[in-house]
Amino acid sequence: MRVLSLFDGISAGQLALQRAGIDVETYYASEIDKYAIQVTKKNFPNTIHLGDITKWQEWDIDWSSIDLVIGGSPCQGFSFAGKQLNFEDPRSRLFFVFVDICHRVIDENPKMKFLLENVRMKKEYQDVITQYMGVSPIAINSSLVSAQNRYRLYWTNIQNVSKPIDKQITFKDIIQDYADERYYYSDIVMDRLDVSEINLTGMVGYKSKGKEVDKCGTLLARDYKGMSNQQYPTIKQNNRFRKPTPIEYERLQTFPDNWTEGISSTQRYKALGNSWTVDVITHIFKNL
């Protein structure tokens, strides 16, 4: 199979294809974040990097050879967590570039399969994407295959895609037994963190009213900026409080441990927050 991955990130799609047992002959990746590219080069050195998606008409590839086009176009204009500028946001307008590329491929190869991922959004925005993609999305929460609540929409012409069976993975299942001192909160952070409701070992703090939390909330790319409110994940361990480690973020996104090793912790958090939950994509690709 020859694959074209747009907004490739840290190549979650490539890992998912591998897990699904799909033989990939050629994998083209369009990505501009240098740290994400570094991670992909480490894990999949044979990836053919194409660069900026807006320059796609300059790419020297055989469009007729592409069997699968995948991507998660930037979501900032659609997300309920953002300003909801919808298609006026220049990042979210990149969706139309994704569409143009799909049309380019399908003109050469009508049997081409595609997968587009995006966040939960207003129905009016969702309907626009559905109109262009020609299929309705399937909604899948990553909580079915991981310890993270991550509700996403998937538009695909891959047949017979259903929701995965619940693996019943909890946050306790992915917590490391040991975390380096740098991940524990400083006295300055503790002064502005309300931990009165976080009283159980291995608990994630989301104003949880003293109840144990089974799932982490949605990881965000902006988590790398640090804890700005009570929605930021907080773990109580050894009677102290800390943030999740990069490895715990990898586990929440169902990557192997140390997948993103080699870049700074800050960039690891950002890349993982931007990425897909690998096992959700694997579940979809098993229908290829």
C-alpha positions, 0 to 999 in steps of 0.5 A, spaced: 500 500 500 502 507 498 500 512 503 499 519 503 499 522 510 497 529 511 498 533 517 502 527 519 505 529 526 509 524 529 506 518 524 500 515 528 497 513 522 504 509 520 504 506 527 497 504 526 497 501 519 503 497 522 499 494 528 493 493 523 498 488 519 498 493 513 504 492 508 506 499 507 510 500 500 511 507 500 509 512 506 509 520 504 508 525 510 506 532 509 508 535 516 512 542 518 513 541 525 520 540 525 520 536 532 514 532 530 518 530 523 524 528 528 520 523 532 518 520 525 525 520 522 527 516 528 521 511 528 520 510 521 526 512 517 524 510 510 518 516 510 518 520 504 517 527 507 514 532 503 513 538 507 508 544 507 501 542 505 500 548 501 505 547 496 502 540 494 502 542 487 509 542 487 510 535 490 513 530 485 509 524 486 505 519 482 498 521 484 495 514 481 499 510 485 496 513 492 491 507 495 490 511 502 490 518 504 489 520 511 490 526 515 487 530 521 486 537 519 488 543 524 482 543 529 483 550 532 477 553 528 472 548 530 474 546 537 469 547 543 475 549 547 478 554 542 474 560 539 470 557 534 472 561 528 470 555 524 472 556 517 475 563 518 480 560 522 486 560 517 488 553 520 482 550 519 481 552 512 486 547 511 481 542 510 479 545 503 486 543 501 485 536 504 479 536 500 483 538 493 488 533 494 483 527 495 480 530 489 487 530 485 488 522 487 481 520 486 481 522 479 487 518 478 485 512 482 477 512 483 478 506 488 482 510 493 481 510 501 481 516 505 480 517 513 479 524 516 479 526 523 477 532 527 474 534 533 467 534 536 464 541 533 457 545 532 453 541 527 453 546 522 461 545 521 460 538 521 455 538 516 460 542 511 465 537 512 460 531 511 458 535 504 465 535 502 467 528 504 461 525 501 460 520 507 457 522 514 462 521 520 463 516 525 464 518 533 469 514 537 471 516 544 478 514 545 476 512 552 474 505 549 481 503 547 485 507 552 485 511 559 483 518 556 477 521 554 478 523 547 471 524 543 473 525 535 469 524 529 472 520 523 470 521 516 472 515 511 470 511 505 473 505 509 467 500 509 464 496 515 467 501 521 464 500 527 466 503 534 471 498 538 470 494 544 471 497 550 478 495 553 476 498 560 483 501 561 483 506 567 488 511 568 491 507 574 493 502 569 498 507 565 501 511 571 508 510 572 511 507 578 516 512 579 517 519 576 523 524 576 523 530 581 522 535 575 515 532 574 512 534 581 509 541 582 513 546 585 511 550 591 509 556 587 504 551 583 502 548 589 500 555 592 495 556 586 492 549 585 486 547 589 488 539 591 483 539 597 478 534 592 484 530 590 485 525 596 486 518 592 493 515 590 493 515 582 488 520 581 487 525 576 484 532 578 479 535 574 475 538 580 473 531 581 469 532 588 473 527 592 471 521 587 476 517 584 477 518 576 478 512 571 479 516 565 484 522 564 481 528 560 482 530 553 490 531 552 491 538 548 497 541 545 497 547 549 498 542 555 505 544 554 504 551 556 503 548 563 497 548 568 493 554 567 487 551 570 484 545 574 482 542 567 490 540 567 491 533 569 494 532 576 496 526 579 497 524 587 503 520 588 507 518 594 503 524 598 505 529 593 502 532 586 505 532 579 503 532 572 503 526 568 510 524 564 511 524 557 511 517 557 504 517 561 502 521 555 504 516 550 500 511 554 494 515 554 495 516 546 497 508 546 504 509 543 509 505 545 513 508 551 519 513 549 516 514 542 517 521 542 524 520 546 529 525 543 526 532 543 524 536 549 519 534 554 515 541 552 515 538 545 513 531 547 507 534 550 505 538 544 506 533 539 502 528 543 496 533 544 496 534 537 496 526 535 491 521 534 490 515 539 493 510 535 489 504 537 483 508 535 486 508 528 488 501 528 481 499 529 479 503 523 485 500 519 483 493 520 477 494 515 482 495 510 
